[in-house]
Amino acid sequence: MQNMNQPSDSVASTILDVFYESETQERKSKEKQASKRRLQARRAIEDYLENKRLREATEDYYLSK
């Protein structure tokens, strides 16, 4: 009986390996996308703050004349 279960166990193991690899790749892909979104958000915030500083500096320059 044990010999008959071995092919079945091998198939089940292979299926589990494929499923695990698929899940791992999906998780990595989601992490990469989240990382890109965080980077874009951080850059947008930095751009906003830089523009704000430039506007304030420009206003200060014109008001001081």
N, C-alpha and C positions, 0 to 999 in steps of 0.2 A: 504494500500500500504506500509506503514512503516514497518509492521510486516514481509512482504515478503522480504524486503531489509536487515533485520537484519541477517539472515543466510549468505547472500552474504557478508555483511560487516564483519562478524566474520571470514569468510574464507579469505577475503582479508587481514584482520588484521593479521591472523595467517601466511599467506604467507609472508607478510612484515616482521613480527617478525623473521621468519626463514631466510629470505634473509639478514636481518640486522645482525643476529647472525653469519651467514656464513661470511659476509663481515668483521665483527669484528674479528673473529678467523683468517681469512686470513691476516688481517693487523697485528695482534699480531705475527703471524708466520713469516711474512716478517721482522718485527722489530727485532725479536729474531735472525733470520738468519743474518741480518745486524750487529747486536751487536756481534755475534760470529766472523764475518769477520773482524770487527774493532779490536777485541781482538787479533785475529791471526796476523793481520798486526802490531799491536803495539808490540806484542811479537817478531815478526820477526825483527822489527827495533831495539828493545832492544838487541836481540841476536847479530845482526850485529855490533852495537856500542860496545858491550862488547868484541866481537872478535877483533874489531879494536883496542880497548884499550890494550888488551892483546898482540896483535902483536907489537904495538908500544912500550909497556913496555919491551917485549922480545928483540926487536931490540936495544933499549936503553941499556939494560943490556949487550948484547954482544958487542956493540960498545964501551962501557965504559971500557972494559977490556983491 
